Amino acid sequence: MSRRARAAGLLAAAVADAAFGDPARWHPVAGFGALAAALERQLYRDRLLAGVAHTALLVGAAAAVGAVVERAGRGRPVVQAGVTAVAGWAVLGGASLASQGSALADELAGADVAAARRRLPALCGRDPSTLDTDGLVRAGVESVAENTCDAAVAPLLWGSVAGVPGLLGYRAVNTLDAMVGYRSQRYRRFGWAAARADDVLNYLPARVTAALTAAVAPAVGGSPLAALRAWRRDAGAHPSPNAGPVEAAAAGALGVRLGGLTVYPHGSEQRPVLGDGRPPGVADLRRSVRLSRLVIAAAAGLSAALALRLGHRGGA
C-alpha cells in the first residue's frame, strides 16, 4: 500500500470517528461479536486448545478479509486511502468512549446514580450495583483512560504498521478479549488465548498512550512530570501489564488517586493505588474525557507519521 494512502486513510478514519461516531446500524464490530458468540457455542470446551482454535480462526479470518480488501485497491492510492478510512472508522471507538464518559458525568452531576449504574457496563465490565457516586466516578475515569488505548490508540498504531489487516486483526483480538478474556470459571482456560493475544498487541500501544497522556497533560491542567512519575512508580503494581501504565499516567496527569477495590461479576480484585492526589470527582471525569480526545488526536498524527516513515523505509 502507498505510504501516503495509508497515512491519509488513518487521518480520515480518526476525523470520521470524531465527527460521526460509530455507525448507527449494522456495526461491523457487533456483527463480528455475533459471529464469535456463534462459533463459541460450537467450539467451547473448558480447555486451552479450544480457546486457541476459537481465537485463531476469528482473528485469522478478520486479518484475511483486511488483506483481500486492501489488495483489491492495489495501484489505486485513492481507493487504498478510502478503504483504510472506512476500515478505521469501523474499528475506532474514541467518539463513543467520549460520549459514554460525558453522559456518565452528566448523570452523576445530576445525582442520578441509577442511570449511571445502568450506563457503566457500556464503559467496562465491572459490577455497578455496589458502586456509589464516588465508585462510579473512579470506574469512569479508569475505564476512559484504559479504553483510550483499546478504542483508538492501539488500532491506529497497528493500522500504521499493517494497514487494513492490522486494523481488523487488532479489533478482532480486542473484541474477543472483551467477550471471553475473563478470569471467570468458564473462561479461565477457554479465554486464555484471547487475553494473552490482547496483552501482546497492546503492550507497545499502552506505553505510547501513557507517553502521549503525559505530553498533553497541560491541556487539562495537569503536569507531564506528575504523569511520568506516577507511571514509573505505580504502573508495575497493577495486575494488567497494559492498563497499569495508562491508568497510572492518567492519574498523574489529572492529579487524582485511582485504584482500590474493584468488583466484577466473577469476583473482586484489590487494585493498587495509582497517583497520589485526591479521589476523582465528576469534574475530573469530564477532564479525563478531554484528555482522552487529546491523546487520540495526537495518536492519529503519530500513526500517520509512522505510516509515512515505514513506507519510506520500504520504498513505497
VOGU-283541 format. One line per field, with one value per residue (C-alpha): residue in three letters; x, y, z. Coordinates in nm, 3 decimals. Layout:
N
r <- ala	...
xx <- X	...
yy <- Y	...
zz <- Z	...
END
This chain:
316
r <- met	ser	arg	arg	ala	arg	ala	ala	gly	leu	leu	ala	ala	ala	val	ala	asp	ala	ala	phe	gly	asp	pro	ala	arg	trp	his	pro	val	ala	gly	phe	gly	ala	leu	ala	ala	ala	leu	glu	arg	gln	leu	tyr	arg	asp	arg	leu	leu	ala	gly	val	ala	his	thr	ala	leu	leu	val	gly	ala	ala	ala	ala	val	gly	ala	val	val	glu	arg	ala	gly	arg	gly	arg	pro	val	val	gln	ala	gly	val	thr	ala	val	ala	gly	trp	ala	val	leu	gly	gly	ala	ser	leu	ala	ser	gln	gly	ser	ala	leu	ala	asp	glu	leu	ala	gly	ala	asp	val	ala	ala	ala	arg	arg	arg	leu	pro	ala	leu	cys	gly	arg	asp	pro	ser	thr	leu	asp	thr	asp	gly	leu	val	arg	ala	gly	val	glu	ser	val	ala	glu	asn	thr	cys	asp	ala	ala	val	ala	pro	leu	leu	trp	gly	ser	val	ala	gly	val	pro	gly	leu	leu	gly	tyr	arg	ala	val	asn	thr	leu	asp	ala	met	val	gly	tyr	arg	ser	gln	arg	tyr	arg	arg	phe	gly	trp	ala	ala	ala	arg	ala	asp	asp	val	leu	asn	tyr	leu	pro	ala	arg	val	thr	ala	ala	leu	thr	ala	ala	val	ala	pro	ala	val	gly	gly	ser	pro	leu	ala	ala	leu	arg	ala	trp	arg	arg	asp	ala	gly	ala	his	pro	ser	pro	asn	ala	gly	pro	val	glu	ala	ala	ala	ala	gly	ala	leu	gly	val	arg	leu	gly	gly	leu	thr	val	tyr	pro	his	gly	ser	glu	gln	arg	pro	val	leu	gly	asp	gly	arg	pro	pro	gly	val	ala	asp	leu	arg	arg	ser	val	arg	leu	ser	arg	leu	val	ile	ala	ala	ala	ala	gly	leu	ser	ala	ala	leu	ala	leu	arg	leu	gly	his	arg	gly	gly	ala
xx <- 0.000	0.115	0.255	0.067	-0.258	-0.220	-0.137	-0.424	-0.664	-0.571	-0.616	-0.950	-1.061	-0.979	-1.165	-1.468	-1.480	-1.459	-1.724	-1.972	-1.902	-1.990	-2.216	-2.574	-2.677	-2.506	-2.190	-1.921	-1.778	-2.121	-2.152	-1.811	-1.921	-2.229	-2.015	-1.770	-2.053	-2.195	-1.856	-1.806	-2.125	-1.979	-1.620	-1.648	-1.465	-1.303	-0.961	-0.682	-0.670	-1.037	-0.981	-0.671	-0.871	-1.156	-0.919	-0.702	-0.997	-1.166	-0.857	-0.717	-1.044	-1.057	-0.697	-0.755	-1.059	-0.847	-0.573	-0.818	-0.983	-0.650	-0.516	-0.821	-0.709	-0.352	-0.218	-0.504	-0.399	-0.737	-0.911	-0.649	-0.692	-1.070	-1.058	-0.827	-1.052	-1.367	-1.199	-1.051	-1.385	-1.543	-1.292	-1.222	-1.433	-1.292	-1.605	-1.828	-1.595	-1.606	-1.984	-2.036	-1.791	-1.957	-2.305	-2.190	-2.056	-2.385	-2.586	-2.361	-2.366	-2.746	-2.732	-2.896	-2.698	-2.941	-2.894	-2.517	-2.518	-2.712	-2.462	-2.140	-2.146	-2.105	-1.764	-1.636	-1.719	-1.745	-2.047	-2.214	-2.476	-2.248	-2.100	-2.193	-2.118	-1.751	-1.712	-1.884	-1.663	-1.349	-1.467	-1.543	-1.204	-1.015	-1.221	-1.189	-0.812	-0.774	-1.014	-0.838	-0.570	-0.802	-1.056	-0.825	-0.451	-0.378	-0.582	-0.431	-0.079	-0.147	-0.305	0.011	0.223	-0.002	-0.273	-0.627	-0.529	-0.374	-0.687	-0.925	-0.697	-0.639	-1.008	-1.085	-0.840	-0.963	-1.328	-1.258	-1.073	-1.379	-1.602	-1.404	-1.085	-1.212	-1.068	-1.406	-1.457	-1.599	-1.325	-1.015	-0.888	-1.102	-1.034	-0.662	-0.554	-0.766	-0.646	-0.279	-0.306	-0.463	-0.180	0.080	-0.087	-0.145	0.199	0.360	0.038	-0.030	0.309	0.262	-0.074	0.090	0.360	0.102	-0.102	0.198	0.265	-0.086	-0.140	-0.100	-0.405	-0.625	-0.443	-0.206	0.166	0.371	0.619	0.345	0.211	0.555	0.627	0.302	0.361	0.713	0.628	0.283	0.216	0.413	0.187	-0.123	-0.232	-0.265	0.066	-0.109	-0.386	-0.127	0.081	-0.223	-0.424	-0.121	-0.025	-0.383	-0.394	-0.075	-0.189	-0.523	-0.371	-0.601	-0.571	-0.709	-0.721	-0.887	-1.146	-1.278	-1.578	-1.659	-1.947	-1.696	-1.519	-1.331	-0.978	-0.789	-0.621	-0.306	-0.312	-0.222	-0.121	-0.102	-0.369	-0.724	-1.002	-1.152	-1.474	-1.725	-1.520	-1.220	-1.429	-1.503	-1.131	-1.049	-1.277	-1.098	-0.765	-0.878	-0.977	-0.640	-0.445	-0.639	-0.578	-0.206	-0.207	-0.370	-0.092	0.174	0.027	0.015	0.378	0.475	0.294	0.489	0.816	0.763	0.655	0.966	1.188	1.004	1.035	0.658
yy <- 0.000	0.354	0.514	0.836	0.649	0.466	0.784	0.975	0.690	0.675	1.050	1.035	0.748	0.947	1.251	1.039	0.877	1.216	1.367	1.082	0.831	0.466	0.353	0.377	0.042	-0.271	-0.203	-0.443	-0.498	-0.600	-0.840	-0.985	-1.027	-1.220	-1.444	-1.500	-1.593	-1.840	-2.002	-2.020	-2.223	-2.474	-2.485	-2.425	-2.669	-2.595	-2.633	-2.407	-2.567	-2.494	-2.127	-2.112	-2.250	-2.005	-1.707	-1.817	-1.880	-1.549	-1.329	-1.503	-1.452	-1.082	-1.022	-1.220	-1.009	-0.700	-0.833	-0.913	-0.572	-0.392	-0.592	-0.501	-0.138	-0.206	0.057	0.297	0.525	0.696	0.360	0.245	0.558	0.519	0.154	0.237	0.522	0.308	0.020	0.260	0.431	0.091	-0.016	0.312	0.388	0.713	0.920	0.655	0.636	1.013	1.017	0.749	0.912	1.251	1.104	0.925	1.254	1.428	1.162	1.175	1.556	1.528	1.274	1.011	0.718	0.461	0.588	0.599	0.237	0.136	0.317	0.186	-0.153	0.041	0.151	-0.152	-0.497	-0.404	-0.478	-0.137	-0.249	-0.191	0.141	0.480	0.812	0.807	0.449	0.524	0.828	0.626	0.346	0.600	0.771	0.441	0.299	0.610	0.600	0.229	0.233	0.529	0.278	-0.007	0.200	0.425	0.443	0.073	0.027	0.343	0.222	-0.127	0.033	0.234	-0.082	-0.336	-0.141	-0.276	-0.627	-0.460	-0.256	-0.551	-0.804	-0.585	-0.513	-0.885	-0.966	-0.683	-0.778	-1.140	-1.032	-0.831	-1.134	-1.427	-1.289	-1.300	-1.489	-1.648	-2.021	-2.052	-1.859	-1.924	-2.171	-2.101	-1.726	-1.756	-1.720	-1.409	-1.245	-1.316	-1.202	-0.878	-0.829	-0.874	-0.645	-0.371	-0.377	-0.103	0.095	0.117	0.274	0.510	0.606	0.673	0.886	1.086	1.130	1.291	1.507	1.656	1.679	2.061	2.097	1.961	2.148	1.863	1.806	1.591	1.523	1.405	1.173	1.027	0.990	0.803	0.581	0.491	0.442	0.280	0.100	-0.214	-0.298	-0.317	-0.672	-0.574	-0.507	-0.259	-0.097	-0.013	0.237	0.401	0.441	0.549	0.814	0.940	0.958	1.163	1.387	1.457	1.491	1.227	0.896	0.584	0.219	0.029	-0.247	-0.337	-0.568	-0.779	-1.023	-1.309	-1.175	-0.888	-0.752	-0.510	-0.276	-0.083	0.290	0.489	0.851	1.046	1.313	1.335	1.093	1.192	1.389	1.444	1.736	1.503	1.254	1.534	1.619	1.255	1.267	1.576	1.408	1.104	1.316	1.491	1.166	1.018	1.324	1.304	0.930	0.992	1.230	0.995	0.699	0.892	0.996	0.637	0.511	0.760	0.664	0.289	0.333	0.537	0.265	0.009	0.216	0.260
zz <- 0.000	-0.077	0.237	0.161	0.107	0.439	0.628	0.468	0.537	0.906	0.947	0.767	0.991	1.304	1.171	1.074	1.417	1.591	1.363	1.325	1.599	1.549	1.263	1.389	1.235	1.109	1.305	1.175	1.525	1.654	1.361	1.442	1.804	1.697	1.477	1.764	2.000	1.748	1.696	2.073	2.104	1.860	1.987	2.361	2.581	2.914	2.751	2.634	2.289	2.222	2.306	2.089	1.795	1.857	1.868	1.576	1.344	1.412	1.416	1.111	0.925	1.015	0.905	0.584	0.497	0.554	0.328	0.048	0.070	0.077	-0.216	-0.424	-0.418	-0.522	-0.759	-0.683	-0.395	-0.366	-0.328	-0.079	0.131	0.118	0.222	0.511	0.618	0.615	0.798	1.050	1.108	1.167	1.432	1.613	1.917	2.055	1.997	2.154	2.453	2.500	2.460	2.723	2.962	2.925	2.968	3.284	3.419	3.339	3.522	3.827	3.829	3.837	4.122	3.902	4.038	3.900	3.545	3.594	3.711	3.400	3.179	3.333	3.150	2.825	2.957	3.148	3.280	3.648	3.863	3.907	4.160	4.460	4.346	4.490	4.320	4.416	4.296	3.967	3.909	3.974	3.747	3.477	3.495	3.495	3.210	2.993	3.043	2.964	2.671	2.511	2.421	2.326	2.133	1.938	2.002	1.952	1.632	1.483	1.556	1.420	1.115	1.056	1.072	0.898	0.718	0.694	0.816	1.121	1.190	1.158	1.324	1.627	1.669	1.644	1.925	2.145	2.093	2.181	2.493	2.599	2.535	2.674	2.827	3.186	3.481	3.549	3.587	3.236	3.058	3.268	3.008	2.701	2.713	2.781	2.417	2.356	2.677	2.610	2.246	2.365	2.616	2.342	2.088	2.345	2.507	2.297	2.231	2.605	2.664	2.371	2.523	2.859	2.694	2.496	2.814	2.980	2.673	2.658	3.036	3.046	2.820	3.105	3.379	3.459	3.483	3.243	3.521	3.756	3.484	3.416	3.788	3.855	3.551	3.660	4.027	4.026	3.697	3.781	4.076	3.854	3.763	3.396	3.217	2.988	3.194	3.460	3.258	3.101	3.422	3.626	3.370	3.362	3.742	3.744	3.459	3.631	3.977	4.126	4.307	4.139	4.240	4.525	4.549	4.204	4.180	3.875	3.827	3.860	4.171	4.333	4.299	4.522	4.277	4.375	4.437	4.125	4.166	4.489	4.457	4.584	4.486	4.149	4.126	3.848	3.715	3.688	3.490	3.242	3.233	3.164	2.859	2.730	2.799	2.601	2.300	2.302	2.330	2.039	1.822	1.899	1.825	1.486	1.390	1.522	1.333	1.007	1.055	1.133	0.823	0.611	0.775	0.739	0.379	0.311	0.451	0.245	-0.070	-0.107
END
